[in-house]
Structure formats: C-alpha cells, structure tokens
Amino acid sequence: MNKEERLEAFEKMLADIEKNYADMQQKMDALKAQGKEKSATYRQLMGNKLMYKQMLFMYELYGLKDKE
C-alpha cells in the first residue's frame, strides 16, 4: 500500500467512525425518548459510542482530525 492509498484508507476510516458515532447518538436519543435508558440495548450503544469517541479523540490528538 503506497502513501496515497494509506491516506485514503485513514480518511475512509475517520468518516466511518464519525458516521457510526452519530448513528449511536441518534439511536440512543430514540431509546431515551421511549424511556429505555436502562435497557441492554441502550447500554451497549453507550459503550459503542464511548469507544468511537475515544477513537475520534486519538485522531485529534495526532492531528489527523480537526477539533470540534
């Protein structure tokens, strides 16, 4: 894999992480509106959201993503 392909892969990964993070938040909001904050599904989504948040933080830390 050359540098250009690698950069393209990093950009795709960042976009996927950002999309997944937004999707987790949207799903959590829907469950919260139904009063299901204590459900296993909500808790799993929260875990996933925290994982994606940490990944986005690492991208920012290394200067690979603009700070929000």
N, C-alpha and C positions, 0 to 999 in steps of 0.2 A: 504494500500500500504506500503510495507516494504521499508527500505532504499535503497536496491539494485534496486528495481523496480522504485523508485523515481529517483535515479541517472540515470537509463536507460532512463526514460522519459525526464529528463533535457538534456541528450546527444542528444536524438532524436530531441527535440525542437531546440537546438542550430544548429544542422545540417540542419534542415528545414529552419531556419532563414537565415543561411549562403547561402543556395541554392536560397531562394527567393530573397535575396539581389543581388546575382549575376545575376539572371534572370531579375530583374528590370533594372540593368545596361545594360544588353545585349539588352533588348527591347528599352531602351532609346537611346542607340547608333544607333540602326537601324532607329528609327524615326528621330534622328538628321541627319543621312546621307541623309534622304529624305527631310530635311529642315522643319520638322514638330515640331520644338521645342516649338511652341506656341499653339499646339493643346491641346484639353482637355485630350486626352489620355496620352500625354507626361507629362502634369502637374499632372495627377493622379498617374502615375508611379513615378514621382519625390516625391510626398507625401508619397507613399508607401515605396520608397527607404529610405527616411529620417526616417520613423518610424522604419524600420528594422535596420538602422544604430544606432539609439538610443538604441534599444534592445541589439544590439551587444556591445555597449558601457557599458551598465549595466552589461552584463555578464563579461566584462573585469574588471569593477570596483569592482565586488565582487570576482574576482579571479577564475571565472568559465570558462574563455576563455583566451588563450594566446594572448598577444598584438601583433598586426600586424606590 
